[in-house]
Amino acid sequence: MKIDDWLMEILTCPACKSPLRASAEAEELTCTSAECGLVYPVRDDIPVLLVDEARKP
C-alpha cells in the first residue's frame, strides 16, 4: 500500500473525525479512537473512506 505521508496527515475517520493509522500489511486504515475503531479498506492504493464499507475490528 502506498499512501503519501502528506495525505496520511490530513485523513480522518469520517465517523468520528479522529486520525487514521495505516496498516500496510493488511492494506487498511484504522481509526485511532478507542470508541470508534472502524477499519477502512484500501483498494488499489485508494482509501475507501465510507462508513458503510468500514468494519469493526
PDB file of N, CA, C and O in Angstrom:
ATOM      1  N   MET A   1       0.848  -1.173   0.000  1.00  0.00           N
ATOM      2  CA  MET A   1       0.000   0.000   0.000  1.00  0.00           C
ATOM      3  C   MET A   1       0.891   1.233   0.000  1.00  0.00           C
ATOM      4  O   MET A   1       1.824   1.331   0.797  1.00  0.00           O
ATOM      5  N   LYS A   2       0.607   2.161  -0.882  1.00  0.00           N
ATOM      6  CA  LYS A   2       1.399   3.382  -0.975  1.00  0.00           C
ATOM      7  C   LYS A   2       0.475   4.591  -0.855  1.00  0.00           C
ATOM      8  O   LYS A   2      -0.193   4.979  -1.813  1.00  0.00           O
ATOM      9  N   ILE A   3       0.450   5.170   0.332  1.00  0.00           N
ATOM     10  CA  ILE A   3      -0.283   6.416   0.555  1.00  0.00           C
ATOM     11  C   ILE A   3       0.737   7.443   1.016  1.00  0.00           C
ATOM     12  O   ILE A   3       1.473   7.212   1.975  1.00  0.00           O
ATOM     13  N   ASP A   4       0.776   8.567   0.337  1.00  0.00           N
ATOM     14  CA  ASP A   4       1.748   9.606   0.655  1.00  0.00           C
ATOM     15  C   ASP A   4       1.602  10.093   2.089  1.00  0.00           C
ATOM     16  O   ASP A   4       0.505  10.127   2.647  1.00  0.00           O
ATOM     17  N   ASP A   5       2.745  10.472   2.673  1.00  0.00           N
ATOM     18  CA  ASP A   5       2.758  10.949   4.055  1.00  0.00           C
ATOM     19  C   ASP A   5       1.899  12.195   4.240  1.00  0.00           C
ATOM     20  O   ASP A   5       1.214  12.327   5.255  1.00  0.00           O
ATOM     21  N   TRP A   6       1.926  13.099   3.283  1.00  0.00           N
ATOM     22  CA  TRP A   6       1.133  14.330   3.409  1.00  0.00           C
ATOM     23  C   TRP A   6      -0.359  14.012   3.429  1.00  0.00           C
ATOM     24  O   TRP A   6      -1.129  14.705   4.095  1.00  0.00           O
ATOM     25  N   LEU A   7      -0.775  12.976   2.709  1.00  0.00           N
ATOM     26  CA  LEU A   7      -2.181  12.593   2.703  1.00  0.00           C
ATOM     27  C   LEU A   7      -2.573  11.945   4.028  1.00  0.00           C
ATOM     28  O   LEU A   7      -3.658  12.203   4.549  1.00  0.00           O
ATOM     29  N   MET A   8      -1.697  11.108   4.574  1.00  0.00           N
ATOM     30  CA  MET A   8      -1.979  10.471   5.862  1.00  0.00           C
ATOM     31  C   MET A   8      -2.133  11.512   6.977  1.00  0.00           C
ATOM     32  O   MET A   8      -2.872  11.288   7.935  1.00  0.00           O
ATOM     33  N   GLU A   9      -1.445  12.635   6.854  1.00  0.00           N
ATOM     34  CA  GLU A   9      -1.544  13.685   7.864  1.00  0.00           C
ATOM     35  C   GLU A   9      -2.913  14.347   7.890  1.00  0.00           C
ATOM     36  O   GLU A   9      -3.329  14.857   8.930  1.00  0.00           O
ATOM     37  N   ILE A  10      -3.625  14.348   6.760  1.00  0.00           N
ATOM     38  CA  ILE A  10      -4.910  15.043   6.715  1.00  0.00           C
ATOM     39  C   ILE A  10      -6.116  14.099   6.723  1.00  0.00           C
ATOM     40  O   ILE A  10      -7.247  14.547   6.912  1.00  0.00           O
ATOM     41  N   LEU A  11      -5.886  12.800   6.520  1.00  0.00           N
ATOM     42  CA  LEU A  11      -7.008  11.856   6.523  1.00  0.00           C
ATOM     43  C   LEU A  11      -7.546  11.665   7.940  1.00  0.00           C
ATOM     44  O   LEU A  11      -6.784  11.504   8.893  1.00  0.00           O
ATOM     45  N   THR A  12      -8.868  11.687   8.056  1.00  0.00           N
ATOM     46  CA  THR A  12      -9.515  11.433   9.342  1.00  0.00           C
ATOM     47  C   THR A  12     -10.668  10.456   9.135  1.00  0.00           C
ATOM     48  O   THR A  12     -11.151  10.263   8.019  1.00  0.00           O
ATOM     49  N   CYS A  13     -11.084   9.859  10.210  1.00  0.00           N
ATOM     50  CA  CYS A  13     -12.220   8.941  10.182  1.00  0.00           C
ATOM     51  C   CYS A  13     -13.485   9.743   9.862  1.00  0.00           C
ATOM     52  O   CYS A  13     -13.758  10.739  10.531  1.00  0.00           O
ATOM     53  N   PRO A  14     -14.257   9.332   8.862  1.00  0.00           N
ATOM     54  CA  PRO A  14     -15.480  10.065   8.536  1.00  0.00           C
ATOM     55  C   PRO A  14     -16.540   9.978   9.640  1.00  0.00           C
ATOM     56  O   PRO A  14     -17.407  10.847   9.729  1.00  0.00           O
ATOM     57  N   ALA A  15     -16.480   8.954  10.469  1.00  0.00           N
ATOM     58  CA  ALA A  15     -17.493   8.778  11.513  1.00  0.00           C
ATOM     59  C   ALA A  15     -17.235   9.667  12.731  1.00  0.00           C
ATOM     60  O   ALA A  15     -18.169  10.256  13.275  1.00  0.00           O
ATOM     61  N   CYS A  16     -15.966   9.766  13.164  1.00  0.00           N
ATOM     62  CA  CYS A  16     -15.686  10.489  14.419  1.00  0.00           C
ATOM     63  C   CYS A  16     -14.627  11.578  14.286  1.00  0.00           C
ATOM     64  O   CYS A  16     -14.361  12.296  15.250  1.00  0.00           O
ATOM     65  N   LYS A  17     -14.024  11.711  13.117  1.00  0.00           N
ATOM     66  CA  LYS A  17     -13.008  12.743  12.817  1.00  0.00           C
ATOM     67  C   LYS A  17     -11.678  12.537  13.530  1.00  0.00           C
ATOM     68  O   LYS A  17     -10.889  13.478  13.621  1.00  0.00           O
ATOM     69  N   SER A  18     -11.403  11.340  14.038  1.00  0.00           N
ATOM     70  CA  SER A  18     -10.102  11.025  14.648  1.00  0.00           C
ATOM     71  C   SER A  18      -9.106  10.677  13.552  1.00  0.00           C
ATOM     72  O   SER A  18      -9.512  10.280  12.459  1.00  0.00           O
ATOM     73  N   PRO A  19      -7.803  10.817  13.822  1.00  0.00           N
ATOM     74  CA  PRO A  19      -6.782  10.444  12.820  1.00  0.00           C
ATOM     75  C   PRO A  19      -6.847   8.950  12.487  1.00  0.00           C
ATOM     76  O   PRO A  19      -7.336   8.136  13.271  1.00  0.00           O
ATOM     77  N   LEU A  20      -6.340   8.625  11.309  1.00  0.00           N
ATOM     78  CA  LEU A  20      -6.280   7.237  10.873  1.00  0.00           C
ATOM     79  C   LEU A  20      -4.839   6.747  10.914  1.00  0.00           C
ATOM     80  O   LEU A  20      -3.902   7.521  10.721  1.00  0.00           O
ATOM     81  N   ARG A  21      -4.675   5.448  11.167  1.00  0.00           N
ATOM     82  CA  ARG A  21      -3.359   4.807  11.216  1.00  0.00           C
ATOM     83  C   ARG A  21      -3.328   3.775  10.086  1.00  0.00           C
ATOM     84  O   ARG A  21      -4.274   3.007   9.911  1.00  0.00           O
ATOM     85  N   ALA A  22      -2.237   3.766   9.327  1.00  0.00           N
ATOM     86  CA  ALA A  22      -2.106   2.841   8.204  1.00  0.00           C
ATOM     87  C   ALA A  22      -1.577   1.500   8.668  1.00  0.00           C
ATOM     88  O   ALA A  22      -0.704   1.423   9.532  1.00  0.00           O
ATOM     89  N   SER A  23      -2.121   0.444   8.079  1.00  0.00           N
ATOM     90  CA  SER A  23      -1.642  -0.912   8.306  1.00  0.00           C
ATOM     91  C   SER A  23      -1.267  -1.473   6.934  1.00  0.00           C
ATOM     92  O   SER A  23      -2.117  -2.006   6.221  1.00  0.00           O
ATOM     93  N   ALA A  24       0.004  -1.348   6.573  1.00  0.00           N
ATOM     94  CA  ALA A  24       0.450  -1.700   5.219  1.00  0.00           C
ATOM     95  C   ALA A  24       0.257  -3.172   4.903  1.00  0.00           C
ATOM     96  O   ALA A  24      -0.152  -3.513   3.793  1.00  0.00           O
ATOM     97  N   GLU A  25       0.543  -4.051   5.854  1.00  0.00           N
ATOM     98  CA  GLU A  25       0.429  -5.482   5.573  1.00  0.00           C
ATOM     99  C   GLU A  25      -1.012  -5.921   5.352  1.00  0.00           C
ATOM    100  O   GLU A  25      -1.259  -6.874   4.613  1.00  0.00           O
ATOM    101  N   ALA A  26      -1.962  -5.244   5.977  1.00  0.00           N
ATOM    102  CA  ALA A  26      -3.369  -5.609   5.813  1.00  0.00           C
ATOM    103  C   ALA A  26      -4.072  -4.729   4.788  1.00  0.00           C
ATOM    104  O   ALA A  26      -5.224  -4.992   4.441  1.00  0.00           O
ATOM    105  N   GLU A  27      -3.400  -3.684   4.294  1.00  0.00           N
ATOM    106  CA  GLU A  27      -3.980  -2.723   3.369  1.00  0.00           C
ATOM    107  C   GLU A  27      -5.280  -2.159   3.903  1.00  0.00           C
ATOM    108  O   GLU A  27      -6.327  -2.235   3.261  1.00  0.00           O
ATOM    109  N   GLU A  28      -5.185  -1.582   5.109  1.00  0.00           N
ATOM    110  CA  GLU A  28      -6.329  -0.983   5.771  1.00  0.00           C
ATOM    111  C   GLU A  28      -5.903   0.291   6.492  1.00  0.00           C
ATOM    112  O   GLU A  28      -4.725   0.492   6.786  1.00  0.00           O
ATOM    113  N   LEU A  29      -6.879   1.143   6.769  1.00  0.00           N
ATOM    114  CA  LEU A  29      -6.681   2.318   7.602  1.00  0.00           C
ATOM    115  C   LEU A  29      -7.575   2.150   8.824  1.00  0.00           C
ATOM    116  O   LEU A  29      -8.771   1.886   8.695  1.00  0.00           O
ATOM    117  N   THR A  30      -7.000   2.302   9.992  1.00  0.00           N
ATOM    118  CA  THR A  30      -7.723   2.081  11.238  1.00  0.00           C
ATOM    119  C   THR A  30      -7.898   3.394  11.984  1.00  0.00           C
ATOM    120  O   THR A  30      -6.955   4.175  12.114  1.00  0.00           O
ATOM    121  N   CYS A  31      -9.096   3.629  12.468  1.00  0.00           N
ATOM    122  CA  CYS A  31      -9.381   4.811  13.278  1.00  0.00           C
ATOM    123  C   CYS A  31      -8.660   4.664  14.619  1.00  0.00           C
ATOM    124  O   CYS A  31      -8.656   3.587  15.214  1.00  0.00           O
ATOM    125  N   THR A  32      -8.049   5.759  15.089  1.00  0.00           N
ATOM    126  CA  THR A  32      -7.280   5.714  16.333  1.00  0.00           C
ATOM    127  C   THR A  32      -8.139   5.943  17.569  1.00  0.00           C
ATOM    128  O   THR A  32      -7.633   5.851  18.687  1.00  0.00           O
ATOM    129  N   SER A  33      -9.405   6.235  17.399  1.00  0.00           N
ATOM    130  CA  SER A  33     -10.298   6.450  18.532  1.00  0.00           C
ATOM    131  C   SER A  33     -10.690   5.117  19.166  1.00  0.00           C
ATOM    132  O   SER A  33     -11.067   4.178  18.465  1.00  0.00           O
ATOM    133  N   ALA A  34     -10.600   5.038  20.489  1.00  0.00           N
ATOM    134  CA  ALA A  34     -10.963   3.803  21.195  1.00  0.00           C
ATOM    135  C   ALA A  34     -12.465   3.544  21.106  1.00  0.00           C
ATOM    136  O   ALA A  34     -12.890   2.389  21.102  1.00  0.00           O
ATOM    137  N   GLU A  35     -13.265   4.588  21.035  1.00  0.00           N
ATOM    138  CA  GLU A  35     -14.726   4.419  20.972  1.00  0.00           C
ATOM    139  C   GLU A  35     -15.184   3.980  19.581  1.00  0.00           C
ATOM    140  O   GLU A  35     -16.115   3.184  19.460  1.00  0.00           O
ATOM    141  N   CYS A  36     -14.546   4.485  18.544  1.00  0.00           N
ATOM    142  CA  CYS A  36     -14.956   4.198  17.168  1.00  0.00           C
ATOM    143  C   CYS A  36     -14.235   2.953  16.652  1.00  0.00           C
ATOM    144  O   CYS A  36     -14.836   1.885  16.538  1.00  0.00           O
ATOM    145  N   GLY A  37     -12.945   3.095  16.340  1.00  0.00           N
ATOM    146  CA  GLY A  37     -12.114   1.970  15.922  1.00  0.00           C
ATOM    147  C   GLY A  37     -12.459   1.332  14.595  1.00  0.00           C
ATOM    148  O   GLY A  37     -12.052   0.197  14.346  1.00  0.00           O
ATOM    149  N   LEU A  38     -13.196   2.019  13.730  1.00  0.00           N
ATOM    150  CA  LEU A  38     -13.548   1.438  12.439  1.00  0.00           C
ATOM    151  C   LEU A  38     -12.303   1.202  11.586  1.00  0.00           C
ATOM    152  O   LEU A  38     -11.310   1.919  11.702  1.00  0.00           O
ATOM    153  N   VAL A  39     -12.376   0.187  10.731  1.00  0.00           N
ATOM    154  CA  VAL A  39     -11.267  -0.165   9.846  1.00  0.00           C
ATOM    155  C   VAL A  39     -11.758  -0.007   8.412  1.00  0.00           C
ATOM    156  O   VAL A  39     -12.737  -0.627   7.996  1.00  0.00           O
ATOM    157  N   TYR A  40     -11.041   0.850   7.663  1.00  0.00           N
ATOM    158  CA  TYR A  40     -11.427   1.173   6.291  1.00  0.00           C
ATOM    159  C   TYR A  40     -10.504   0.459   5.309  1.00  0.00           C
ATOM    160  O   TYR A  40      -9.291   0.431   5.521  1.00  0.00           O
ATOM    161  N   PRO A  41     -11.048  -0.116   4.244  1.00  0.00           N
ATOM    162  CA  PRO A  41     -10.200  -0.808   3.261  1.00  0.00           C
ATOM    163  C   PRO A  41      -9.463   0.181   2.366  1.00  0.00           C
ATOM    164  O   PRO A  41      -9.885   1.325   2.195  1.00  0.00           O
ATOM    165  N   VAL A  42      -8.352  -0.286   1.797  1.00  0.00           N
ATOM    166  CA  VAL A  42      -7.612   0.460   0.778  1.00  0.00           C
ATOM    167  C   VAL A  42      -7.571  -0.433  -0.453  1.00  0.00           C
ATOM    168  O   VAL A  42      -7.035  -1.540  -0.418  1.00  0.00           O
ATOM    169  N   ARG A  43      -8.144   0.067  -1.537  1.00  0.00           N
ATOM    170  CA  ARG A  43      -8.197  -0.714  -2.778  1.00  0.00           C
ATOM    171  C   ARG A  43      -7.415   0.006  -3.864  1.00  0.00           C
ATOM    172  O   ARG A  43      -7.690   1.167  -4.165  1.00  0.00           O
ATOM    173  N   ASP A  44      -6.459  -0.664  -4.443  1.00  0.00           N
ATOM    174  CA  ASP A  44      -5.605  -0.088  -5.497  1.00  0.00           C
ATOM    175  C   ASP A  44      -4.971   1.216  -5.026  1.00  0.00           C
ATOM    176  O   ASP A  44      -4.925   2.199  -5.765  1.00  0.00           O
ATOM    177  N   ASP A  45      -4.483   1.213  -3.787  1.00  0.00           N
ATOM    178  CA  ASP A  45      -3.833   2.372  -3.162  1.00  0.00           C
ATOM    179  C   ASP A  45      -4.766   3.563  -2.969  1.00  0.00           C
ATOM    180  O   ASP A  45      -4.297   4.688  -2.800  1.00  0.00           O
ATOM    181  N   ILE A  46      -6.079   3.337  -2.992  1.00  0.00           N
ATOM    182  CA  ILE A  46      -7.056   4.401  -2.773  1.00  0.00           C
ATOM    183  C   ILE A  46      -7.863   4.069  -1.523  1.00  0.00           C
ATOM    184  O   ILE A  46      -8.535   3.039  -1.482  1.00  0.00           O
ATOM    185  N   PRO A  47      -7.806   4.929  -0.500  1.00  0.00           N
ATOM    186  CA  PRO A  47      -8.590   4.682   0.713  1.00  0.00           C
ATOM    187  C   PRO A  47     -10.088   4.791   0.426  1.00  0.00           C
ATOM    188  O   PRO A  47     -10.537   5.752  -0.198  1.00  0.00           O
ATOM    189  N   VAL A  48     -10.843   3.821   0.877  1.00  0.00           N
ATOM    190  CA  VAL A  48     -12.295   3.831   0.729  1.00  0.00           C
ATOM    191  C   VAL A  48     -12.864   4.274   2.082  1.00  0.00           C
ATOM    192  O   VAL A  48     -13.097   3.455   2.971  1.00  0.00           O
ATOM    193  N   LEU A  49     -13.078   5.571   2.213  1.00  0.00           N
ATOM    194  CA  LEU A  49     -13.492   6.139   3.497  1.00  0.00           C
ATOM    195  C   LEU A  49     -15.002   6.315   3.568  1.00  0.00           C
ATOM    196  O   LEU A  49     -15.513   7.416   3.775  1.00  0.00           O
ATOM    197  N   LEU A  50     -15.690   5.214   3.393  1.00  0.00           N
ATOM    198  CA  LEU A  50     -17.144   5.182   3.519  1.00  0.00           C
ATOM    199  C   LEU A  50     -17.495   4.368   4.748  1.00  0.00           C
ATOM    200  O   LEU A  50     -17.023   3.243   4.911  1.00  0.00           O
ATOM    201  N   VAL A  51     -18.321   4.936   5.611  1.00  0.00           N
ATOM    202  CA  VAL A  51     -18.687   4.247   6.844  1.00  0.00           C
ATOM    203  C   VAL A  51     -19.369   2.915   6.529  1.00  0.00           C
ATOM    204  O   VAL A  51     -19.192   1.939   7.259  1.00  0.00           O
ATOM    205  N   ASP A  52     -20.146   2.871   5.449  1.00  0.00           N
ATOM    206  CA  ASP A  52     -20.820   1.627   5.053  1.00  0.00           C
ATOM    207  C   ASP A  52     -19.846   0.538   4.630  1.00  0.00           C
ATOM    208  O   ASP A  52     -20.172  -0.646   4.723  1.00  0.00           O
ATOM    209  N   GLU A  53     -18.657   0.914   4.167  1.00  0.00           N
ATOM    210  CA  GLU A  53     -17.642  -0.047   3.728  1.00  0.00           C
ATOM    211  C   GLU A  53     -16.711  -0.453   4.884  1.00  0.00           C
ATOM    212  O   GLU A  53     -15.975  -1.433   4.770  1.00  0.00           O
ATOM    213  N   ALA A  54     -16.744   0.282   5.969  1.00  0.00           N
ATOM    214  CA  ALA A  54     -15.845   0.013   7.107  1.00  0.00           C
ATOM    215  C   ALA A  54     -16.345  -1.189   7.901  1.00  0.00           C
ATOM    216  O   ALA A  54     -17.511  -1.576   7.838  1.00  0.00           O
ATOM    217  N   ARG A  55     -15.399  -1.760   8.654  1.00  0.00           N
ATOM    218  CA  ARG A  55     -15.770  -2.882   9.526  1.00  0.00           C
ATOM    219  C   ARG A  55     -15.273  -2.586  10.934  1.00  0.00           C
ATOM    220  O   ARG A  55     -14.335  -1.815  11.137  1.00  0.00           O
ATOM    221  N   LYS A  56     -15.924  -3.215  11.891  1.00  0.00           N
ATOM    222  CA  LYS A  56     -15.465  -3.123  13.279  1.00  0.00           C
ATOM    223  C   LYS A  56     -14.302  -4.096  13.477  1.00  0.00           C
ATOM    224  O   LYS A  56     -14.314  -5.186  12.905  1.00  0.00           O
ATOM    225  N   PRO A  57     -13.302  -3.724  14.272  1.00  0.00           N
ATOM    226  CA  PRO A  57     -12.161  -4.632  14.477  1.00  0.00           C
ATOM    227  C   PRO A  57     -12.537  -5.876  15.256  1.00  0.00           C
ATOM    228  O   PRO A  57     -11.686  -6.730  15.506  1.00  0.00           O
TER     229      PRO A  57
END
